[in-house]
């Protein structure tokens, strides 16, 4: 249609009319980026209008918008006359294309030609200076701005604010903003953007308030910048910004929609994100990408994939960001098939050489494919692999167990002239740490020390994690002490590794270190501290952490809520655990596992099994950890047939291969049901080499059912694995005594003495007023030992008065759990429950002692032994023993 219009223009042959018509056509096409407008170029030449500067500038702009900077440059070079608009047009095209070096050379040529730049020229030059790190060049431009009297120009004030902000000089940007008055919307928005970029969230918000007070109307881009601060201020702040958008009647363009979608996605409000995206019909690639990324962040992978398909149906062609996003989804889903389908689309679109897409493909193949050659093939196809490409490949080889090849790639990377950055080094350290490659990491640490990377916090945190993982806590702390700046990740890493090593009390001391460094406890550190409190049994510390999480708004995080479920479940507060579970909107596998484990260990066997059914009905698939709790429930509840059914269902229904720990529980289930020969057959036929734990489990069952021949055979098998384990001798001795074979018991104890084997003394601990008190069987080192023993004697005298059939058994008088319980009774309020943790099983005498104590006084006593809890109340125990 435009070609026909151009022909009609030629036929009329009226010079003024011809110029005006060509100008209107080009102006319309420029405004709408219509490449058909370029057909006017031919009539312009035929009509002899190729010297017309206005028409040529419009054509230059259209070439740049629709045909790329190279075509535009070719046209620019052929222009017979150029003015400031021409030079600014080609310079701006280079800036938009990211070719900042050429843009600055064009600016130099412009000055040499004698053409004076305007505010738009200088604004584009400042953008190039900040992108290339040319600070000195940029300050020269500022000098030129002042000299030429542009220092009050709002376009250049905005450009200079952006320039200083990009170099991290927010104070200078702020001073510039304050000294120049009468700001427009763009300048205010740029200053707000600078504060958001520098993470000065409060200042950004205050600027918005001042902007409204000054009577300057914010636009859609102002709100886009404000929404960037929501990650710190929270969901309510984001909703407030959204409300202001509606109240002020700001046009909801696609850029603002994308910012709102990102905000709601970050806070797991995908329903709101979808509603916002559907408010107007306009969609672009960035909005589709934001939706897909949001679904991926919230583990809604199927919806992410369906959104990608919907985008394809809409006719929008994916760009490199879109492909990177959907490839990330396939990596999270571990779906090689999806990744390969996307890869084929990448090839069709012609983006296989794009470095960001290539990096996403490398990441997908190393995570989803068993063959690292797939990732290597993609890497070789990237035209200019960057540091991220190398890092992904190196980490991928390490994760596939090819650590030496990974190290060779690291060397090759440096030989190729690509210097590793902090992300590279920290990724390699994590990968090598997981593979236990101590020598290679020590070499890498040596390389880091020789560079400036040893001061980078990401690298330092990776080294702290590595040394802590290897149990080298002194080395880890040495790095922490030398760090110029520590963050929440530093301390969370240490706390997590200490928990894994069983140093729970030391992990809790890190709370003080964080407070001294003025570092806020975040959701991840809170989860680590809750885990330490749960394993240590320090319920009061756990409750304090719960209060802190409520006050600081951390209770909305999955990790914190799951930590609370675990804490209360392990400390015998099962109703609090259920309440915390109820606050989780969509419980994940960790939530369900925590609740089921808590119900099992507290003796609520029917509730644990019912919760398992609820979990399956909710659509959450059980994993290997789930079945450890379910098998334990069947064992504790003596549900032999049901336990066997669940064990069989692991492989047949849920496609979970039982591990050695599951077989230990199976032996326990059969042993509890008196099916001892079947239990032994399980040990002999299972696809794992038996360990001492499984033999001790069977030996305990033999003791319960007084099967001496099988017990002796089982003990023999166990002692062949570990001749120095005294537990086998002790279990046999107890069996002989219970069966009236005292001479065999004495002979077994004699053998123990001859081999100089001693039972490790049991430990029990109780938390009183934020201090943990540890008691050891047979020791009298506690400063209040005499008072504790007097109270025990007083209780036993009361038992006899009330006619309780209690008989203290010699050495059990000094058992650690009895000492801890009595100390707790002496040092806590009259109605407060007593929480005691023991590192071994509670004996029958101490069990009866606690039952009778709770019958005498109205107190609840909770004793945890391993993963099982005994809750004593009014003379009864939750184990019904």
Buried (B, 14 or more C-beta within 10 A) or exposed (E): EBEEBBEEBEEEEEEEEBBEBBBEBBBEBBEEEBEBBBBBBEBBEEBEBBEBBBBBBBBBBBBBBBBEBEBBBEBBEEBEEBBBBBBBBBBBBBBBBEBBEBBBEBBEEBEEEEBEBBBBBBBBBBBBBBBBEBBEBBBEBBEBBEEBEBBEBBBBBBBBBBBBBBBEBBEBBBEBBEEBEEBEBBBBBBBBBBBBBBEBBEBBBEBBEBBBEEEBEBBBBBBBBBBBBBBEBBBEBBBBBBEBBEEEEBEBBBBBBBBBBBBBBBBBBBEBBBEBBEEEEEBBBBBBBBBBBBBBBBEBBEBBBEBBEBBEEEEBEBBBBBBBBBBBBBBBBEBBEBBBBBBEBBEEBEBBEBBBBBBBBBBBBBBBBEEBEBBBEBBEEBEEBBBBBBBBBBBBBBBBEBBEBBBEBBEEBEEEEBEBBBBBBBBBBBBBBBBEBBEBBEBBBEBBEEEEBBBBBBBBBBBBBBBBBBEEBEBBBEBBEEBEEBBBBBBBBBBBBBBEEEBBBBBBEBBEBBEEBEBEBBBBBBBBBBBBBBBBBBBBBBBBBBEBBEEBEBBBBBBBBBBBBBBBBBBBBBEBBBEBBEEBEEBEBBBBBBBBBBBBBBBBBEBBBEBBEEBBEEEBEBBBBBBBBBBBBBBBBEBBEBBBEBBEBBEEEBEBEBBBBBBBBBBBBBBBBBBBEBBBEBBEEBEBEBBBBBBBBBBBBBBEBEBBEBBBBBBEBBBEBEEEBBBBBBBBBBBBBEBEBEEBBEBBBEEBEEEEBEEEBBBBBBBBEEEBBBBBBEBEEBEBBEEBBEBBEEBBEBBEEEEBEBEBEEEBBBBBBBBBBBBBBEBBEEEEBBBBBBBBBBBEBBBBBBBBBBBBEEBBBBBBBEBBBBBBBEEEBBBEE
